Amino acid sequence: MRAGSESRSRRGAYLRRAPLERGAIVLIAAGVFMLMQPFSLTLYGWSFVTTLAGIVLFTAASKLPE
């Protein structure tokens, strides 16, 4: 019985709101930076996908428990 409750608590530790929201904010900031930089067309091309992934992650993370 004890091993089952420990595995649930470990799973819960990874699915917390704060770390995922921080990661999402970093992704959004990276996407905006990629959009505004004038050096690489490849980074510019991936900027929308990066920003969108950050927004989706932030939206999903906001539904998780604190």
N, CA, C and O atoms as a Maestro MAE file, in Angstrom:
{
 s_m_m2io_version
 :::
 2.0.0
}

f_m_ct {
 s_m_title
 :::
 protein
 m_atom[264] {
  # First column is atom index #
  i_m_mmod_type
  r_m_x_coord
  r_m_y_coord
  r_m_z_coord
  i_m_residue_number
  s_m_chain_name
  s_m_pdb_residue_name
  s_m_pdb_atom_name
  i_m_atomic_number
  :::
  1 25 0.817 -1.193 0.000 1 A "MET " " N  " 7
  2 3 0.000 0.000 0.000 1 A "MET " " CA " 6
  3 2 0.859 1.253 0.000 1 A "MET " " C  " 6
  4 15 0.566 2.210 -0.717 1 A "MET " " O  " 8
  5 25 1.887 1.251 0.779 2 A "ARG " " N  " 7
  6 3 2.706 2.441 0.920 2 A "ARG " " CA " 6
  7 2 3.391 2.825 -0.387 2 A "ARG " " C  " 6
  8 15 3.503 4.013 -0.691 2 A "ARG " " O  " 8
  9 25 3.847 1.858 -1.157 3 A "ALA " " N  " 7
  10 3 4.529 2.146 -2.420 3 A "ALA " " CA " 6
  11 2 3.588 2.843 -3.405 3 A "ALA " " C  " 6
  12 15 4.028 3.702 -4.169 3 A "ALA " " O  " 8
  13 25 2.330 2.497 -3.398 4 A "GLY " " N  " 7
  14 3 1.362 3.129 -4.291 4 A "GLY " " CA " 6
  15 2 1.145 4.598 -3.957 4 A "GLY " " C  " 6
  16 15 1.044 5.439 -4.851 4 A "GLY " " O  " 8
  17 25 1.075 4.897 -2.682 5 A "SER " " N  " 7
  18 3 0.871 6.298 -2.299 5 A "SER " " CA " 6
  19 2 2.116 7.124 -2.577 5 A "SER " " C  " 6
  20 15 2.008 8.307 -2.902 5 A "SER " " O  " 8
  21 25 3.298 6.524 -2.456 6 A "GLU " " N  " 7
  22 3 4.529 7.249 -2.769 6 A "GLU " " CA " 6
  23 2 4.636 7.544 -4.257 6 A "GLU " " C  " 6
  24 15 5.079 8.624 -4.648 6 A "GLU " " O  " 8
  25 25 4.229 6.586 -5.091 7 A "SER " " N  " 7
  26 3 4.311 6.837 -6.530 7 A "SER " " CA " 6
  27 2 3.318 7.912 -6.950 7 A "SER " " C  " 6
  28 15 3.607 8.688 -7.860 7 A "SER " " O  " 8
  29 25 2.154 7.975 -6.308 8 A "ARG " " N  " 7
  30 3 1.192 9.033 -6.604 8 A "ARG " " CA " 6
  31 2 1.736 10.395 -6.192 8 A "ARG " " C  " 6
  32 15 1.544 11.382 -6.902 8 A "ARG " " O  " 8
  33 25 2.412 10.453 -5.052 9 A "SER " " N  " 7
  34 3 2.954 11.734 -4.611 9 A "SER " " CA " 6
  35 2 4.104 12.171 -5.505 9 A "SER " " C  " 6
  36 15 4.286 13.370 -5.718 9 A "SER " " O  " 8
  37 25 4.883 11.238 -6.034 10 A "ARG " " N  " 7
  38 3 5.953 11.593 -6.972 10 A "ARG " " CA " 6
  39 2 5.375 12.114 -8.275 10 A "ARG " " C  " 6
  40 15 5.878 13.089 -8.834 10 A "ARG " " O  " 8
  41 25 4.324 11.473 -8.761 11 A "ARG " " N  " 7
  42 3 3.663 11.962 -9.973 11 A "ARG " " CA " 6
  43 2 3.109 13.351 -9.758 11 A "ARG " " C  " 6
  44 15 3.209 14.209 -10.635 11 A "ARG " " O  " 8
  45 25 2.531 13.572 -8.606 12 A "GLY " " N  " 7
  46 3 1.964 14.873 -8.287 12 A "GLY " " CA " 6
  47 2 3.012 15.966 -8.194 12 A "GLY " " C  " 6
  48 15 2.726 17.130 -8.473 12 A "GLY " " O  " 8
  49 25 4.228 15.597 -7.802 13 A "ALA " " N  " 7
  50 3 5.291 16.592 -7.691 13 A "ALA " " CA " 6
  51 2 5.671 17.145 -9.063 13 A "ALA " " C  " 6
  52 15 6.062 18.307 -9.168 13 A "ALA " " O  " 8
  53 25 5.564 16.345 -10.099 14 A "TYR " " N  " 7
  54 3 5.896 16.810 -11.450 14 A "TYR " " CA " 6
  55 2 4.758 17.608 -12.066 14 A "TYR " " C  " 6
  56 15 4.989 18.427 -12.956 14 A "TYR " " O  " 8
  57 25 3.553 17.384 -11.614 15 A "LEU " " N  " 7
  58 3 2.401 18.053 -12.193 15 A "LEU " " CA " 6
  59 2 1.920 19.185 -11.292 15 A "LEU " " C  " 6
  60 15 0.742 19.250 -10.940 15 A "LEU " " O  " 8
  61 25 2.815 20.056 -10.931 16 A "ARG " " N  " 7
  62 3 2.470 21.235 -10.145 16 A "ARG " " CA " 6
  63 2 2.370 22.437 -11.061 16 A "ARG " " C  " 6
  64 15 2.993 22.483 -12.122 16 A "ARG " " O  " 8
  65 25 1.589 23.394 -10.645 17 A "ARG " " N  " 7
  66 3 1.322 24.560 -11.479 17 A "ARG " " CA " 6
  67 2 2.554 25.449 -11.656 17 A "ARG " " C  " 6
  68 15 2.876 25.825 -12.784 17 A "ARG " " O  " 8
  69 25 3.241 25.788 -10.584 18 A "ALA " " N  " 7
  70 3 4.304 26.800 -10.636 18 A "ALA " " CA " 6
  71 2 5.457 26.439 -11.587 18 A "ALA " " C  " 6
  72 15 5.827 27.277 -12.409 18 A "ALA " " O  " 8
  73 25 6.037 25.241 -11.514 19 A "PRO " " N  " 7
  74 3 7.152 24.954 -12.423 19 A "PRO " " CA " 6
  75 2 6.727 24.918 -13.892 19 A "PRO " " C  " 6
  76 15 7.477 25.355 -14.765 19 A "PRO " " O  " 8
  77 25 5.541 24.405 -14.164 20 A "LEU " " N  " 7
  78 3 5.085 24.355 -15.551 20 A "LEU " " CA " 6
  79 2 4.752 25.749 -16.080 20 A "LEU " " C  " 6
  80 15 4.988 26.045 -17.251 20 A "LEU " " O  " 8
  81 25 4.204 26.598 -15.217 21 A "GLU " " N  " 7
  82 3 3.924 27.967 -15.645 21 A "GLU " " CA " 6
  83 2 5.217 28.721 -15.922 21 A "GLU " " C  " 6
  84 15 5.299 29.486 -16.883 21 A "GLU " " O  " 8
  85 25 6.229 28.507 -15.083 22 A "ARG " " N  " 7
  86 3 7.528 29.150 -15.333 22 A "ARG " " CA " 6
  87 2 8.116 28.684 -16.654 22 A "ARG " " C  " 6
  88 15 8.631 29.494 -17.425 22 A "ARG " " O  " 8
  89 25 8.044 27.401 -16.919 23 A "GLY " " N  " 7
  90 3 8.539 26.881 -18.193 23 A "GLY " " CA " 6
  91 2 7.783 27.446 -19.376 23 A "GLY " " C  " 6
  92 15 8.372 27.744 -20.415 23 A "GLY " " O  " 8
  93 25 6.470 27.594 -19.219 24 A "ALA " " N  " 7
  94 3 5.657 28.156 -20.289 24 A "ALA " " CA " 6
  95 2 6.025 29.613 -20.547 24 A "ALA " " C  " 6
  96 15 6.085 30.047 -21.697 24 A "ALA " " O  " 8
  97 25 6.270 30.363 -19.482 25 A "ILE " " N  " 7
  98 3 6.659 31.761 -19.641 25 A "ILE " " CA " 6
  99 2 8.006 31.869 -20.343 25 A "ILE " " C  " 6
  100 15 8.209 32.755 -21.173 25 A "ILE " " O  " 8
  101 25 8.917 30.975 -20.014 26 A "VAL " " N  " 7
  102 3 10.224 30.958 -20.695 26 A "VAL " " CA " 6
  103 2 10.035 30.657 -22.181 26 A "VAL " " C  " 6
  104 15 10.676 31.285 -23.024 26 A "VAL " " O  " 8
  105 25 9.168 29.709 -22.507 27 A "LEU " " N  " 7
  106 3 8.899 29.391 -23.913 27 A "LEU " " CA " 6
  107 2 8.290 30.579 -24.657 27 A "LEU " " C  " 6
  108 15 8.674 30.867 -25.790 27 A "LEU " " O  " 8
  109 25 7.359 31.254 -24.032 28 A "ILE " " N  " 7
  110 3 6.741 32.422 -24.666 28 A "ILE " " CA " 6
  111 2 7.785 33.506 -24.888 28 A "ILE " " C  " 6
  112 15 7.840 34.103 -25.963 28 A "ILE " " O  " 8
  113 25 8.615 33.766 -23.880 29 A "ALA " " N  " 7
  114 3 9.660 34.784 -24.013 29 A "ALA " " CA " 6
  115 2 10.666 34.402 -25.104 29 A "ALA " " C  " 6
  116 15 11.112 35.260 -25.866 29 A "ALA " " O  " 8
  117 25 11.020 33.126 -25.177 30 A "ALA " " N  " 7
  118 3 11.936 32.674 -26.226 30 A "ALA " " CA " 6
  119 2 11.312 32.859 -27.601 30 A "ALA " " C  " 6
  120 15 11.996 33.260 -28.543 30 A "ALA " " O  " 8
  121 25 10.036 32.573 -27.727 31 A "GLY " " N  " 7
  122 3 9.351 32.750 -29.006 31 A "GLY " " CA " 6
  123 2 9.295 34.201 -29.434 31 A "GLY " " C  " 6
  124 15 9.464 34.509 -30.614 31 A "GLY " " O  " 8
  125 25 9.058 35.103 -28.481 32 A "VAL " " N  " 7
  126 3 9.032 36.528 -28.814 32 A "VAL " " CA " 6
  127 2 10.435 37.002 -29.197 32 A "VAL " " C  " 6
  128 15 10.599 37.777 -30.139 32 A "VAL " " O  " 8
  129 25 11.436 36.535 -28.465 33 A "PHE " " N  " 7
  130 3 12.816 36.879 -28.829 33 A "PHE " " CA " 6
  131 2 13.154 36.385 -30.229 33 A "PHE " " C  " 6
  132 15 13.759 37.108 -31.021 33 A "PHE " " O  " 8
  133 25 12.765 35.158 -30.528 34 A "MET " " N  " 7
  134 3 13.032 34.588 -31.857 34 A "MET " " CA " 6
  135 2 12.329 35.395 -32.944 34 A "MET " " C  " 6
  136 15 12.846 35.531 -34.052 34 A "MET " " O  " 8
  137 25 11.170 35.923 -32.632 35 A "LEU " " N  " 7
  138 3 10.423 36.718 -33.591 35 A "LEU " " CA " 6
  139 2 11.097 38.055 -33.864 35 A "LEU " " C  " 6
  140 15 11.045 38.552 -34.988 35 A "LEU " " O  " 8
  141 25 11.729 38.642 -32.854 36 A "MET " " N  " 7
  142 3 12.264 39.991 -32.973 36 A "MET " " CA " 6
  143 2 13.733 40.052 -33.378 36 A "MET " " C  " 6
  144 15 14.218 41.128 -33.728 36 A "MET " " O  " 8
  145 25 14.448 38.948 -33.343 37 A "GLN " " N  " 7
  146 3 15.870 38.983 -33.676 37 A "GLN " " CA " 6
  147 2 16.064 39.093 -35.187 37 A "GLN " " C  " 6
  148 15 15.284 38.521 -35.948 37 A "GLN " " O  " 8
  149 25 17.096 39.822 -35.634 38 A "PRO " " N  " 7
  150 3 17.283 40.049 -37.069 38 A "PRO " " CA " 6
  151 2 18.323 39.143 -37.731 38 A "PRO " " C  " 6
  152 15 18.677 39.377 -38.887 38 A "PRO " " O  " 8
  153 25 18.825 38.112 -37.033 39 A "PHE " " N  " 7
  154 3 19.982 37.385 -37.530 39 A "PHE " " CA " 6
  155 2 19.665 36.085 -38.258 39 A "PHE " " C  " 6
  156 15 20.330 35.756 -39.240 39 A "PHE " " O  " 8
  157 25 18.682 35.354 -37.805 40 A "SER " " N  " 7
  158 3 18.454 34.008 -38.328 40 A "SER " " CA " 6
  159 2 17.019 33.850 -38.827 40 A "SER " " C  " 6
  160 15 16.057 34.055 -38.086 40 A "SER " " O  " 8
  161 25 16.906 33.486 -40.085 41 A "LEU " " N  " 7
  162 3 15.584 33.244 -40.649 41 A "LEU " " CA " 6
  163 2 14.976 31.951 -40.089 41 A "LEU " " C  " 6
  164 15 13.755 31.828 -40.003 41 A "LEU " " O  " 8
  165 25 15.816 31.002 -39.714 42 A "THR " " N  " 7
  166 3 15.327 29.751 -39.126 42 A "THR " " CA " 6
  167 2 14.664 30.011 -37.779 42 A "THR " " C  " 6
  168 15 13.581 29.492 -37.506 42 A "THR " " O  " 8
  169 25 15.316 30.819 -36.931 43 A "LEU " " N  " 7
  170 3 14.704 31.151 -35.640 43 A "LEU " " CA " 6
  171 2 13.394 31.893 -35.840 43 A "LEU " " C  " 6
  172 15 12.415 31.638 -35.138 43 A "LEU " " O  " 8
  173 25 13.377 32.804 -36.788 44 A "TYR " " N  " 7
  174 3 12.147 33.544 -37.084 44 A "TYR " " CA " 6
  175 2 11.041 32.585 -37.529 44 A "TYR " " C  " 6
  176 15 9.883 32.746 -37.145 44 A "TYR " " O  " 8
  177 25 11.399 31.601 -38.327 45 A "GLY " " N  " 7
  178 3 10.416 30.640 -38.816 45 A "GLY " " CA " 6
  179 2 9.806 29.784 -37.703 45 A "GLY " " C  " 6
  180 15 8.643 29.389 -37.790 45 A "GLY " " O  " 8
  181 25 10.574 29.504 -36.678 46 A "TRP " " N  " 7
  182 3 10.095 28.683 -35.571 46 A "TRP " " CA " 6
  183 2 9.497 29.509 -34.440 46 A "TRP " " C  " 6
  184 15 9.016 28.940 -33.460 46 A "TRP " " O  " 8
  185 25 9.514 30.824 -34.547 47 A "SER " " N  " 7
  186 3 9.060 31.666 -33.441 47 A "SER " " CA " 6
  187 2 7.575 31.485 -33.144 47 A "SER " " C  " 6
  188 15 7.184 31.440 -31.977 47 A "SER " " O  " 8
  189 25 6.754 31.381 -34.165 48 A "PHE " " N  " 7
  190 3 5.318 31.221 -33.936 48 A "PHE " " CA " 6
  191 2 5.021 29.899 -33.242 48 A "PHE " " C  " 6
  192 15 4.218 29.855 -32.310 48 A "PHE " " O  " 8
  193 25 5.656 28.832 -33.682 49 A "VAL " " N  " 7
  194 3 5.424 27.513 -33.078 49 A "VAL " " CA " 6
  195 2 5.864 27.513 -31.613 49 A "VAL " " C  " 6
  196 15 5.185 26.942 -30.759 49 A "VAL " " O  " 8
  197 25 6.990 28.147 -31.326 50 A "THR " " N  " 7
  198 3 7.500 28.205 -29.960 50 A "THR " " CA " 6
  199 2 6.560 29.005 -29.058 50 A "THR " " C  " 6
  200 15 6.247 28.581 -27.946 50 A "THR " " O  " 8
  201 25 6.120 30.149 -29.541 51 A "THR " " N  " 7
  202 3 5.201 30.972 -28.766 51 A "THR " " CA " 6
  203 2 3.872 30.244 -28.542 51 A "THR " " C  " 6
  204 15 3.321 30.274 -27.442 51 A "THR " " O  " 8
  205 25 3.371 29.603 -29.571 52 A "LEU " " N  " 7
  206 3 2.117 28.860 -29.453 52 A "LEU " " CA " 6
  207 2 2.244 27.709 -28.463 52 A "LEU " " C  " 6
  208 15 1.326 27.468 -27.681 52 A "LEU " " O  " 8
  209 25 3.367 26.994 -28.484 53 A "ALA " " N  " 7
  210 3 3.582 25.905 -27.524 53 A "ALA " " CA " 6
  211 2 3.604 26.438 -26.097 53 A "ALA " " C  " 6
  212 15 3.066 25.805 -25.188 53 A "ALA " " O  " 8
  213 25 4.224 27.601 -25.896 54 A "GLY " " N  " 7
  214 3 4.241 28.206 -24.571 54 A "GLY " " CA " 6
  215 2 2.854 28.597 -24.101 54 A "GLY " " C  " 6
  216 15 2.517 28.420 -22.930 54 A "GLY " " O  " 8
  217 25 2.053 29.125 -25.002 55 A "ILE " " N  " 7
  218 3 0.686 29.530 -24.641 55 A "ILE " " CA " 6
  219 2 -0.166 28.312 -24.298 55 A "ILE " " C  " 6
  220 15 -0.927 28.336 -23.330 55 A "ILE " " O  " 8
  221 25 -0.039 27.259 -25.081 56 A "VAL " " N  " 7
  222 3 -0.799 26.027 -24.808 56 A "VAL " " CA " 6
  223 2 -0.368 25.423 -23.473 56 A "VAL " " C  " 6
  224 15 -1.210 24.986 -22.689 56 A "VAL " " O  " 8
  225 25 0.947 25.396 -23.212 57 A "LEU " " N  " 7
  226 3 1.444 24.860 -21.946 57 A "LEU " " CA " 6
  227 2 0.970 25.708 -20.770 57 A "LEU " " C  " 6
  228 15 0.597 25.168 -19.729 57 A "LEU " " O  " 8
  229 25 0.981 27.026 -20.925 58 A "PHE " " N  " 7
  230 3 0.518 27.893 -19.847 58 A "PHE " " CA " 6
  231 2 -0.965 27.671 -19.567 58 A "PHE " " C  " 6
  232 15 -1.387 27.645 -18.410 58 A "PHE " " O  " 8
  233 25 -1.744 27.514 -20.616 59 A "THR " " N  " 7
  234 3 -3.176 27.269 -20.448 59 A "THR " " CA " 6
  235 2 -3.421 25.944 -19.738 59 A "THR " " C  " 6
  236 15 -4.265 25.862 -18.845 59 A "THR " " O  " 8
  237 25 -2.689 24.909 -20.132 60 A "ALA " " N  " 7
  238 3 -2.851 23.602 -19.489 60 A "ALA " " CA " 6
  239 2 -2.365 23.639 -18.044 60 A "ALA " " C  " 6
  240 15 -2.980 23.035 -17.166 60 A "ALA " " O  " 8
  241 25 -1.272 24.340 -17.796 61 A "ALA " " N  " 7
  242 3 -0.712 24.400 -16.431 61 A "ALA " " CA " 6
  243 2 -1.640 25.158 -15.498 61 A "ALA " " C  " 6
  244 15 -1.674 24.874 -14.301 61 A "ALA " " O  " 8
  245 25 -2.383 26.103 -16.015 62 A "SER " " N  " 7
  246 3 -3.282 26.866 -15.153 62 A "SER " " CA " 6
  247 2 -4.436 26.015 -14.626 62 A "SER " " C  " 6
  248 15 -5.110 26.416 -13.677 62 A "SER " " O  " 8
  249 25 -4.670 24.868 -15.214 63 A "LYS " " N  " 7
  250 3 -5.726 23.961 -14.760 63 A "LYS " " CA " 6
  251 2 -5.255 22.991 -13.680 63 A "LYS " " C  " 6
  252 15 -6.076 22.301 -13.074 63 A "LYS " " O  " 8
  253 25 -3.945 22.927 -13.430 64 A "LEU " " N  " 7
  254 3 -3.390 21.989 -12.457 64 A "LEU " " CA " 6
  255 2 -3.471 22.547 -11.042 64 A "LEU " " C  " 6
  256 15 -3.576 23.759 -10.857 64 A "LEU " " O  " 8
  257 25 -3.423 21.665 -10.041 65 A "PRO " " N  " 7
  258 3 -3.445 22.153 -8.668 65 A "PRO " " CA " 6
  259 2 -2.138 22.834 -8.289 65 A "PRO " " C  " 6
  260 15 -1.087 22.581 -8.878 65 A "PRO " " O  " 8
  261 25 -2.232 23.708 -7.285 66 A "GLU " " N  " 7
  262 3 -1.031 24.387 -6.811 66 A "GLU " " CA " 6
  263 2 -0.278 23.458 -5.921 66 A "GLU " " C  " 6
  264 15 0.777 23.820 -5.402 66 A "GLU " " O  " 8
  :::
 }
 m_bond[263] {
  # First column is bond index #
  i_m_from
  i_m_to
  i_m_order
  :::
  1 1 2 1
  2 2 3 1
  3 3 4 2
  4 3 5 1
  5 5 6 1
  6 6 7 1
  7 7 8 2
  8 7 9 1
  9 9 10 1
  10 10 11 1
  11 11 12 2
  12 11 13 1
  13 13 14 1
  14 14 15 1
  15 15 16 2
  16 15 17 1
  17 17 18 1
  18 18 19 1
  19 19 20 2
  20 19 21 1
  21 21 22 1
  22 22 23 1
  23 23 24 2
  24 23 25 1
  25 25 26 1
  26 26 27 1
  27 27 28 2
  28 27 29 1
  29 29 30 1
  30 30 31 1
  31 31 32 2
  32 31 33 1
  33 33 34 1
  34 34 35 1
  35 35 36 2
  36 35 37 1
  37 37 38 1
  38 38 39 1
  39 39 40 2
  40 39 41 1
  41 41 42 1
  42 42 43 1
  43 43 44 2
  44 43 45 1
  45 45 46 1
  46 46 47 1
  47 47 48 2
  48 47 49 1
  49 49 50 1
  50 50 51 1
  51 51 52 2
  52 51 53 1
  53 53 54 1
  54 54 55 1
  55 55 56 2
  56 55 57 1
  57 57 58 1
  58 58 59 1
  59 59 60 2
  60 59 61 1
  61 61 62 1
  62 62 63 1
  63 63 64 2
  64 63 65 1
  65 65 66 1
  66 66 67 1
  67 67 68 2
  68 67 69 1
  69 69 70 1
  70 70 71 1
  71 71 72 2
  72 71 73 1
  73 73 74 1
  74 74 75 1
  75 75 76 2
  76 75 77 1
  77 77 78 1
  78 78 79 1
  79 79 80 2
  80 79 81 1
  81 81 82 1
  82 82 83 1
  83 83 84 2
  84 83 85 1
  85 85 86 1
  86 86 87 1
  87 87 88 2
  88 87 89 1
  89 89 90 1
  90 90 91 1
  91 91 92 2
  92 91 93 1
  93 93 94 1
  94 94 95 1
  95 95 96 2
  96 95 97 1
  97 97 98 1
  98 98 99 1
  99 99 100 2
  100 99 101 1
  101 101 102 1
  102 102 103 1
  103 103 104 2
  104 103 105 1
  105 105 106 1
  106 106 107 1
  107 107 108 2
  108 107 109 1
  109 109 110 1
  110 110 111 1
  111 111 112 2
  112 111 113 1
  113 113 114 1
  114 114 115 1
  115 115 116 2
  116 115 117 1
  117 117 118 1
  118 118 119 1
  119 119 120 2
  120 119 121 1
  121 121 122 1
  122 122 123 1
  123 123 124 2
  124 123 125 1
  125 125 126 1
  126 126 127 1
  127 127 128 2
  128 127 129 1
  129 129 130 1
  130 130 131 1
  131 131 132 2
  132 131 133 1
  133 133 134 1
  134 134 135 1
  135 135 136 2
  136 135 137 1
  137 137 138 1
  138 138 139 1
  139 139 140 2
  140 139 141 1
  141 141 142 1
  142 142 143 1
  143 143 144 2
  144 143 145 1
  145 145 146 1
  146 146 147 1
  147 147 148 2
  148 147 149 1
  149 149 150 1
  150 150 151 1
  151 151 152 2
  152 151 153 1
  153 153 154 1
  154 154 155 1
  155 155 156 2
  156 155 157 1
  157 157 158 1
  158 158 159 1
  159 159 160 2
  160 159 161 1
  161 161 162 1
  162 162 163 1
  163 163 164 2
  164 163 165 1
  165 165 166 1
  166 166 167 1
  167 167 168 2
  168 167 169 1
  169 169 170 1
  170 170 171 1
  171 171 172 2
  172 171 173 1
  173 173 174 1
  174 174 175 1
  175 175 176 2
  176 175 177 1
  177 177 178 1
  178 178 179 1
  179 179 180 2
  180 179 181 1
  181 181 182 1
  182 182 183 1
  183 183 184 2
  184 183 185 1
  185 185 186 1
  186 186 187 1
  187 187 188 2
  188 187 189 1
  189 189 190 1
  190 190 191 1
  191 191 192 2
  192 191 193 1
  193 193 194 1
  194 194 195 1
  195 195 196 2
  196 195 197 1
  197 197 198 1
  198 198 199 1
  199 199 200 2
  200 199 201 1
  201 201 202 1
  202 202 203 1
  203 203 204 2
  204 203 205 1
  205 205 206 1
  206 206 207 1
  207 207 208 2
  208 207 209 1
  209 209 210 1
  210 210 211 1
  211 211 212 2
  212 211 213 1
  213 213 214 1
  214 214 215 1
  215 215 216 2
  216 215 217 1
  217 217 218 1
  218 218 219 1
  219 219 220 2
  220 219 221 1
  221 221 222 1
  222 222 223 1
  223 223 224 2
  224 223 225 1
  225 225 226 1
  226 226 227 1
  227 227 228 2
  228 227 229 1
  229 229 230 1
  230 230 231 1
  231 231 232 2
  232 231 233 1
  233 233 234 1
  234 234 235 1
  235 235 236 2
  236 235 237 1
  237 237 238 1
  238 238 239 1
  239 239 240 2
  240 239 241 1
  241 241 242 1
  242 242 243 1
  243 243 244 2
  244 243 245 1
  245 245 246 1
  246 246 247 1
  247 247 248 2
  248 247 249 1
  249 249 250 1
  250 250 251 1
  251 251 252 2
  252 251 253 1
  253 253 254 1
  254 254 255 1
  255 255 256 2
  256 255 257 1
  257 257 258 1
  258 258 259 1
  259 259 260 2
  260 259 261 1
  261 261 262 1
  262 262 263 1
  263 263 264 2
  :::
 }
}
